[in-house]
């Protein structure tokens, strides 16, 4: 099945026309994914894990197609992020198979983590000194927002994008691929979701978030772009294709330009 960037998914159909998804895990933990999705039953639509081993799982198949935006669907996506936000933990970090949370290795805080990424050789090969300096200025100016992210300990999907949201007509019927799920800030899911959509959909997402009692500040859109910067920097340190990394650079440049236009830096 197409769409999986880290793990491989295969559609299995039996002689009785029963469909299942066989998932080979190269990243994430099948037991942790099962623990997370079991806890979401009745809260948001997720596939049931029927069996798992150390690096393989069998998951119930959900009939649907990948997300395409419409007013009701974008609003429902907002409500789903809002429902995930209600599930909280004692600390931020990785969710273990027992449901406990352990801190991410080498990631003390958002600001320190992002500053560390800025000075990696991989990132420096794509961003010059001037751009690095501008990003450092943004992080220094936005310390209070970054610290507010550190204080968030709610359930985050971690890859809340169209490839991982299944729809049928005007309903979201499944949210899949939970290998990046963790305890953190919901602005990461918001930023990930909006990354691939024109800005005109932001208002409809905001309606859905508010319907799920998500208290949105005026600068909620900026916060989602700021935290999404984390993903772009991490992508530059990955093994992804150079063309994809260049797209990340383009988004970073767009973010810096937006800050200049709004007078933030």
Buried (B, 14 or more C-beta within 10 A) or exposed (E): EEEBEEBEBEEEEEEEEEEBBBBEBEEBBBBBBBBBBEBBEEEBBBBEBEEBEEBEBBBBBBEBEEBEBBEBBBBBBBBBBBBBBEBEBEEBBBBEBEEBBEEBEEBEBBBBBBBBBBEEEBBBEBBEEEBBEBBBBBBEEBEEBBEBBBEBBBBBBBBBBBBBBBBEEEEBBBBBBBBBBBBBBBBBBBBBBBBEBEEEBBEBBBBBBBEBEBEBEEBBBBBBBBBBBBBBBBBBBEEBEEEEBEBBBEBBEEBBEEBEEEEBE
